[in-house]
Amino acid sequence: MNEIQPTLNAASPRVILLAGKGGVGKTTIAAATGLACARAGKKTLIISLDAAHSLADSFDIPAGLHDKHQGAPLAVAERLDIQELDIQEEIIRYWGEVYQYVTTLLASTGLEDVVAEELAVFPGMDDVVGLLYLNKYAKEKTYEVIVLDCAPTGEALRFISMPQTLDWYYRKFFKLERNLMRLARPVVKRTMSVPVPEDVVYHDLESLFLRLEGVDRLLLDNSITTVRLVTNPERMVIKETQRAYMYFSLYRMTTDAIIVNRLFPEQITDGYYRQWLQTQKKHLQEIEEIFAPVPIRKVRLFEDEILGVDRLNALGRELFAELDPAAIWYDTPPDRFTRGEHGEYLLEMHLPFVSAPELQLHREKDELIVRIGNFKRQVQLPRAVRRLAHKKAKIIGGTLYITFDVE
């Protein structure tokens, strides 16, 4: 595997997203990755973006010690901090007026105060808090490496799309909405029984937008940020990993490794587990075919649960061996879906050293299977493309272009 050293300058921490289906072991892999980066001499932070935090648990940190930090970074090893975001604390601290207005608005509908306070934390707010901290640490040059322990796949995808969504709203609607409310507020207050947002609410929202400025460039810069997908050798999990790879590719994010976790060791002799071993071998071969040429890292199932720095270090040594954990292991642009001038969909795949006569295309449900000799690649198709037939394919300069007819 050829490593590409990241261009770390004073303004650019290396950012590694660990993503995958719930329960595959993302948090443990994220913890081992952060420790390995710190052992390599880099000031490192691991941020948990999952509302159901378990990062501190993986380091076996007593609950009392962790609770005292209320969502602030906590040192767990030399050059390594971890941070489990306290969404309630962050909202009250930074957007108190927004939170108070939403709570009051919900309470005016008849909800009890405690219920209104809980519902005022909208889905996606934890993603916004994570983005704010990521941008803050990058601008303040606090860390050299930031490892993001993402929530399960769907929420992780929401996290990376959030900057674009908020930027769109801010540019298209926010200022118009704020100015209209300034004019209409006196009339609305007299005619409506629900609370009306004061201008201080919009001030807090504008402050939020401004503090997020630039985070989208940080996330989408493939010389800084890459994704590592954690998976298990199980059919359902592999399918979810394929979908995650496709969606991250749609956002032009490079996946620089697939980490296959919890592989049974070869020395298993018990008949019951031997069948599991054979099933895992079959699925591992599928993973290598599906995601080639993205590097595959394999992690065996350990004899016991992995808790605490010592066992996480053992996992990290096995996972990375001689590799630099902060290096970019694969930098080829991901598959890309675009729209042509006539509305047709185009799929671009980087396939160097391939000629057209070697190419075979086959559709199977929501996948396009690309076969070149013994090489087979299964491409998960977006929903908008699944119903369309591919019209033609051509190879230009090592890139395969496939056109899908519009209806």
C-alpha positions in Angstrom: 0.0 0.0 0.0 1.5 3.4 -1.0 1.0 6.0 1.6 0.5 9.6 0.7 1.6 11.9 3.5 -0.9 14.6 4.2 0.1 18.2 3.6 -0.2 19.3 7.2 0.3 23.1 7.5 -0.4 25.4 10.4 -4.0 25.9 9.2 -4.9 22.4 8.1 -5.3 19.5 10.6 -5.6 16.1 9.2 -9.3 15.0 9.5 -10.3 11.3 9.5 -14.0 10.3 9.5 -14.7 6.8 10.8 -18.2 5.8 9.5 -20.3 2.7 9.0 -23.4 0.8 10.1 -24.2 0.9 13.8 -22.6 -1.8 15.9 -19.6 -2.5 13.6 -17.1 -1.2 16.0 -16.5 2.4 14.7 -15.8 3.8 18.2 -13.2 1.2 19.1 -11.5 1.7 15.7 -11.7 5.5 16.1 -10.1 5.2 19.6 -7.3 3.0 18.3 -6.7 5.4 15.4 -6.4 8.4 17.7 -4.0 6.6 20.0 -1.9 5.5 17.1 -1.7 9.1 15.8 -0.7 10.4 19.2 2.0 7.7 19.5 3.3 8.8 16.2 3.9 12.3 17.8 0.8 14.2 16.6 -1.4 16.2 18.9 -4.7 14.4 18.3 -8.4 14.8 19.2 -11.2 12.3 18.8 -14.6 13.8 18.7 -17.7 11.6 19.2 -20.5 12.7 16.9 -22.9 10.0 18.0 -25.7 11.2 20.4 -25.3 7.8 22.2 -21.7 8.4 23.2 -19.4 5.5 24.1 -16.0 7.0 23.4 -15.2 7.5 27.0 -16.3 4.0 27.8 -13.9 2.6 25.3 -11.1 4.2 27.2 -12.6 2.8 30.4 -12.9 6.3 32.0 -14.9 6.5 35.2 -18.3 8.3 34.6 -17.7 10.8 37.4 -14.4 12.0 35.9 -15.9 12.4 32.5 -19.1 14.1 33.6 -17.0 16.9 35.2 -15.9 18.0 31.8 -19.4 18.7 30.4 -18.5 18.1 26.8 -15.0 19.7 26.9 -11.9 17.9 25.7 -10.5 15.4 28.1 -6.9 14.2 28.1 -6.7 10.4 28.0 -3.1 9.8 26.9 0.0 11.7 26.0 -0.9 14.1 23.1 -4.5 12.6 22.9 -7.7 14.3 24.0 -11.3 13.0 23.5 -14.5 15.0 23.4 -18.1 13.8 23.8 -20.3 16.7 22.9 -23.0 17.7 25.4 -25.7 19.1 23.0 -27.9 20.5 25.7 -25.0 22.4 27.3 -23.8 23.7 23.9 -27.2 25.0 22.8 -27.8 26.9 26.1 -24.2 28.3 26.0 -24.1 29.5 22.4 -27.7 29.8 21.1 -29.6 30.5 24.3 -32.1 32.9 22.7 -32.8 30.4 19.8 -33.3 27.5 22.3 -35.5 29.7 24.6 -37.7 30.8 21.7 -38.2 27.3 20.3 -39.0 26.0 23.8 -41.5 28.8 24.4 -43.1 28.2 21.0 -43.5 24.5 21.7 -44.8 25.1 25.2 -47.5 27.5 23.8 -49.0 24.5 22.0 -49.8 22.9 25.3 -46.7 20.7 25.8 -45.3 20.5 29.3 -42.2 22.5 29.9 -39.8 19.6 30.3 -41.2 18.0 27.1 -40.8 21.3 25.2 -37.2 21.6 26.4 -36.4 18.2 25.0 -38.1 18.7 21.7 -36.4 22.1 21.3 -33.2 20.2 20.5 -34.0 19.5 16.8 -32.4 16.6 14.9 -29.2 17.8 13.3 -28.2 20.2 16.1 -25.6 17.7 17.3 -24.1 17.7 13.8 -24.0 21.5 13.9 -22.2 21.5 17.2 -19.7 19.0 15.9 -19.1 21.2 12.8 -18.6 24.3 15.0 -15.9 22.6 17.1 -14.2 21.1 14.0 -14.0 24.6 12.4 -12.9 26.2 15.7 -10.0 23.8 16.3 -8.9 24.0 12.6 -8.9 27.8 12.7 -7.2 28.0 16.1 -4.6 25.3 15.1 -5.3 23.4 18.3 -4.7 19.8 16.9 -2.7 18.2 14.1 -5.1 15.3 13.7 -8.8 15.3 14.3 -10.6 11.9 14.3 -14.4 12.0 13.9 -16.2 9.1 15.5 -19.4 9.4 13.4 -22.9 8.3 14.2 -24.4 5.4 12.1 -24.3 5.9 8.3 -27.4 8.0 7.7 -26.6 10.5 10.4 -23.0 10.7 9.3 -24.2 11.6 5.8 -26.4 14.3 7.3 -23.3 15.6 9.1 -21.3 16.2 5.9 -24.3 17.7 4.0 -25.2 20.1 6.8 -22.7 22.9 5.8 -24.2 23.1 2.3 -27.7 23.1 3.6 -27.1 25.9 6.1 -25.1 27.9 3.6 -28.0 27.6 1.1 -30.5 28.8 3.7 -28.3 31.7 4.9 -27.7 33.0 1.3 -31.2 32.5 0.0 -33.7 33.1 2.8 -32.1 34.2 6.1 -31.6 37.9 5.5 -34.9 38.3 3.7 -36.7 36.5 6.5 -35.0 38.6 9.1 -35.9 41.9 7.4 -39.5 40.9 6.8 -39.9 40.0 10.5 -38.5 43.4 11.5 -41.3 45.0 9.5 -44.0 42.5 10.4 -43.2 41.9 14.1 -45.4 44.7 15.5 -48.5 43.5 13.5 -47.9 39.8 14.1 -47.6 40.3 17.8 -51.0 41.9 17.9 -52.7 39.4 15.7 -51.2 36.0 16.6 -51.3 34.2 19.9 -48.0 32.3 19.4 -44.6 33.8 20.4 -42.8 35.8 17.7 -39.0 35.6 17.4 -37.2 38.8 18.5 -34.3 40.1 16.5 -31.8 38.7 19.1 -32.9 35.2 17.9 -31.8 36.0 14.4 -28.6 37.5 15.8 -27.7 34.2 17.4 -28.5 32.3 14.2 -26.3 34.7 12.1 -23.5 34.1 14.6 -23.9 30.4 14.1 -23.7 30.8 10.3 -20.6 32.9 10.5 -18.8 30.5 12.8 -19.4 27.7 10.4 -17.8 29.6 7.5 -15.1 27.5 5.8 -16.0 24.2 7.4 -17.4 22.9 4.1 -14.0 23.5 2.4 -12.3 21.7 5.2 -14.5 18.6 4.8 -14.4 18.5 1.0 -10.6 19.0 0.7 -9.4 15.5 -0.1 -5.8 16.5 0.8 -7.0 17.1 4.4 -10.1 15.0 5.0 -10.8 11.4 4.1 -13.4 8.7 5.1 -12.5 5.3 6.5 -15.5 2.9 6.4 -15.7 0.3 9.1 -17.6 -2.9 8.2 -18.1 -6.5 9.3 -17.9 -9.5 6.9 -21.7 -9.9 6.9 -24.0 -9.5 3.9 -26.3 -6.9 5.3 -23.4 -4.8 6.7 -21.5 -5.0 3.3 -24.6 -3.6 1.5 -24.8 -0.7 4.0 -21.1 -0.1 3.5 -21.6 0.0 -0.3 -24.4 2.6 0.1 -22.2 4.7 2.4 -19.3 4.6 -0.1 -21.7 5.7 -2.8 -23.1 8.6 -0.8 -19.8 9.9 0.4 -18.6 9.7 -3.2 -21.6 11.8 -4.3 -20.3 14.5 -1.9 -16.9 14.1 -3.6 -15.3 12.7 -0.4 -12.5 10.2 -0.8 -12.6 6.9 1.1 -9.0 6.0 1.7 -9.6 2.7 3.5 -12.2 0.0 4.2 -11.6 -1.5 7.7 -13.0 -5.1 8.0 -13.5 -5.6 11.7 -14.0 -8.8 13.9 -12.6 -11.4 11.6 -12.4 -14.9 13.1 -8.9 -16.1 13.4 -7.7 -19.0 11.2 -6.9 -21.3 14.1 -10.5 -21.8 15.1 -11.2 -25.5 15.1 -14.6 -25.7 16.7 -17.1 -27.0 14.1 -19.7 -24.4 15.0 -17.4 -21.5 14.4 -15.6 -23.1 11.4 -18.8 -22.5 9.4 -18.7 -18.8 10.5 -15.1 -18.7 9.4 -15.9 -20.0 5.9 -18.8 -17.5 5.6 -16.5 -14.6 6.6 -13.9 -15.7 4.0 -16.5 -15.6 1.3 -17.7 -12.1 2.3 -14.1 -10.9 2.7 -13.5 -11.8 -0.9 -16.6 -9.9 -1.9 -15.4 -6.9 0.0 -12.1 -6.9 -1.8 -13.8 -7.2 -5.2 -16.4 -4.5 -4.5 -14.1 -1.8 -3.2 -10.9 -2.5 -5.1 -8.6 -0.7 -5.5 -9.4 1.1 -2.1 -7.0 -0.4 0.5 -8.6 -3.0 2.8 -7.4 -3.3 6.4 -8.3 -6.4 8.4 -8.8 -6.6 12.2 -9.3 -10.0 13.9 -11.8 -10.6 16.6 -9.9 -10.3 19.9 -10.1 -12.8 22.7 -12.0 -10.3 24.9 -13.6 -6.9 24.7 -11.3 -4.0 23.9 -11.4 -1.5 26.8 -8.7 0.8 28.1 -5.5 2.3 26.6 -3.4 -0.9 26.7 -5.9 -3.0 24.7 -6.6 -0.1 22.3 -2.9 0.2 21.7 -2.7 -3.5 20.9 -5.6 -3.1 18.4 -3.9 0.0 16.8 -0.6 -1.9 16.4 -2.4 -4.7 14.6 -4.5 -2.4 12.5 -1.7 -0.1 11.3 1.4 -2.2 11.6 4.1 -0.2 9.8 1.7 2.3 8.3 1.3 6.0 9.3 -2.2 6.1 10.7 -2.6 9.8 9.7 -1.4 9.3 6.1 -3.8 9.4 3.2 -3.7 5.8 1.9 -5.7 6.3 -1.3 -6.3 9.6 -3.1 -7.9 8.7 -6.4 -11.1 10.8 -6.9 -14.2 8.8 -6.1 -16.9 7.7 -8.5 -18.9 10.7 -9.6 -22.5 11.1 -10.7 -23.4 14.3 -12.6 -26.1 15.7 -14.9 -25.4 16.3 -18.6 -26.5 19.3 -20.7 -29.6 17.4 -21.8 -30.6 16.2 -18.3 -29.0 12.7 -18.7 -27.1 11.2 -15.8 -23.3 10.5 -16.1 -21.2 8.2 -14.0 -17.5 8.8 -14.1 -15.1 6.0 -12.8 -11.3 6.2 -12.6 -10.1 3.1 -14.3 -6.5 3.5 -15.5 -4.9 1.1 -18.0 -8.3 -0.3 -19.2 -9.4 -0.5 -22.9 -13.0 -0.6 -24.2 -12.9 -4.2 -25.5 -12.2 -5.5 -21.9 -15.3 -3.8 -20.5 -18.5 -5.5 -19.6 -21.5 -3.8 -17.9 -24.4 -5.6 -16.2 -27.4 -4.3 -14.2 -28.6 -6.1 -11.1 -31.4 -4.4 -9.1 -29.9 -1.2 -7.7 -26.3 -1.9 -8.7 -24.3 -1.6 -11.9 -21.7 -4.3 -12.2 -18.5 -3.3 -14.1 -16.4 -6.3 -15.1 -12.9 -6.0 -16.7 -11.3 -9.4 -17.0 -11.2 -10.9 -13.5 -11.8 -7.5 -11.9 -15.4 -6.8 -10.9 -16.8 -3.6 -9.3 -20.3 -3.3 -8.0 -21.5 0.4 -8.0 -24.4 1.3 -5.9 -26.7 3.6 -7.9 -28.5 6.6 -6.4 -32.3 6.4 -6.3 -32.8 8.8 -9.2 -30.6 6.6 -11.5 -31.9 3.1 -10.5 -34.9 3.3 -12.8 -32.9 4.3 -15.8 -31.1 2.1 -18.3 -27.5 2.8 -19.2 -27.2 4.0 -22.8 -23.5 4.0 -23.6 -20.0 3.7 -22.1 -16.7 5.1 -23.2 -13.2 5.3 -21.8 -11.2 8.5 -22.2 -7.8 9.0 -20.6 -8.3 6.3 -18.0 -11.7 7.4 -17.0 -14.9 5.4 -17.7 -18.0 7.5 -18.6 -21.4 5.8 -18.5 -24.5 7.6 -19.7 -28.0 6.8 -18.3 -31.0 7.7 -20.4 -33.6 10.1 -18.9 -37.2 9.0 -19.1 
